[in-house]
Amino acid sequence: MKNLVFTLAILLIISCNTKKEEVAPAERAIGFNTFLPELQWHLGNDDAIQIVKDMDVLWAKKDYEGMKQFFADTAKFYFPDGRVASTPDEFVEFLKEEDNDSDGTWTFDYAYSVDLDPSQGGEHVQAGFTGTSMKDSVTTKKRYHESYYIIQGKIVTWNQFDMDIKEE
């Protein structure tokens, strides 16, 4: 009987002191894509989203030179009207032209980040805005969706899509 109690006590002590191995949750992959069909989307992280948020603060202040710190030297920028800027400097020139053409404001409505291969780096941040602009006494309201591809803290590609908001 003493041996049984002693054995149970030893087993209890061992089981209490044995560190349980933590099992990481299975990574959740969803969706599909046609350009790398063997990969699925995963949730990204807040670091990539913060880059977009920080850049947006500078954009609202029209601090175009400050915005350049967020762009890779080889970044490409695609506008809804088909224009493409091939350098950060060219992108800034397009923005300055638009500012001279109309006066606009916007709200930053949402952002999320997804990643095709978390082991490789690089995230796709999707962001939405509601904008209002005035040109020649005409007010225009639009919804904007922007897609940013960010690698190592720098925006590599930026795509903007827009849709007019019609009053009902």
N, C-alpha and C positions, 0 to 999 in steps of 0.2 A: 504494500500500500504506500509506504514511504517512497519507494522508487517511482510509482505511478505519479504521485503528487510532485515529486522532484522533477520528473520528466516533463509533466505538463507545465510547471513553472518555467523551466528552461525554454520550452517551445514558445510560451507566451512572451517571455523576454526577447527572444530572437525575433519573433514576428513583429513586436512593437518597435524594435530597433532597425528592422530591415526597411530601407527606404524604398517605397514603391516607385517603380518606374512610371513616369508620366507619359501618357500616350498623347501625342499631338493629334488634334482633330484632323480628319481627312480634308485635304484642300478641296474647296468647292469650285468646280469648274462648270461653266454653263455656256450655252449658246453655240454659235458656229461662225465661221468666216470663210470666205472663198479664196483669200490670198494665201493663207497657211492652214489648210483644212485639217491638218493633224493636231492643231492646237485649239483650245477653247479659252473663253474669257474667264479671268479671276478678278476678284476685287483688288483694287490698287491700294494706295495709302494716302494719308493726309499730307505728306511732304510734297507730293506733286501738285495737289490741290492748292496748297499754300503758295506755291510759285505763281499760279494763275491769280490767286487773290491779291498777292503783293503787286504783281504787274498791273492788275486792274486799278489799284489805288493810284499808281503813278499815271496810268492812262487817263483817269478822271481828272487829274491835275494838269494834264497835257505836258507831263514831264517825259517827253519822248527820248531824250538822251538817257535818262535814268532807266527807262524801259529796256534799253539795249542790253543791260547786264543780264537779262533773263534769256537772251537769244544765243544760240550757237552761231558761230561765224558763217556757217553754211546753211542756215535756216531758210526755209521756203514758206511763203505766205500766199494763201489762195483766197481771193475775194469772191463774193456772190456774183459779181458782174463779169467774172472770167479773168480779171487781171491777176497777174502773179508777180509778186515781189521776190527777187532772188537773193536779196541780202537784207540784213536788218536796216541798213541805211535807206534802201529803196522802200521798205515797208514804212518807215517813219515819214518819208517824203509823201507817200500815198495818204497817210493819216493827216498830215499837215494840209494837203490839198482838200481833203474832205472837210476839215475844220474851217477852211476859208469859204467853202461852198455852202455850209449850213451850220446851224447852232444846235447841238444835240446833248441830251442827257439820257441816262439809263439807270436801271436797277439791275443788280446782279441777283438773279433768281435761284440758281442752283448750280452745283458742281458735283461730279463724282469721278472716280478714277477706276479704270479697268486695265488689265494687263493680260497679254496673250501668253507670256512665258515668264513667270516671276523669277525663274532662275537666271534669266538673261539680262534683266534690267530694262528700263524704258517703260513708261506708262502712258496710257491714252486718257487724258482728262477731257471730260465733256462738260460744257458750261452753257448756261442759258441766261439771256438778258432780255429785258423789255426796254425798248428805246423810243424816244420821242425826239423828232428834229423839226426845225423850222427853216424853211427856205422860201423866199419871196412871199412872206406872209401866209404860207400854207404849212399846216402842221401835219406831219406824217408819224404814225405809230407803227412800230415793227417788233416782231419777236426775232431774236437772234439766237442761233445755236453755234457755238464755237467748239472746235475739236483741236486739242493741243497734243502733240506727241512730244514727250519730255524724256530725255536721256541724261543721266548724271547731272540733274539740276538745271538743264538748259532746254529751252523750247527749240525743237528741231523742225517741226512743221506746225502750221496754224491754218485751219480751214474755217471760214465763216459762211454760214448759211442764213438767209433771212426770209421772213414772211410778213407781208402787210397785215396789219390789224384793221379791220373795217368796223366802223361803228354799226351796231345793230339797231 
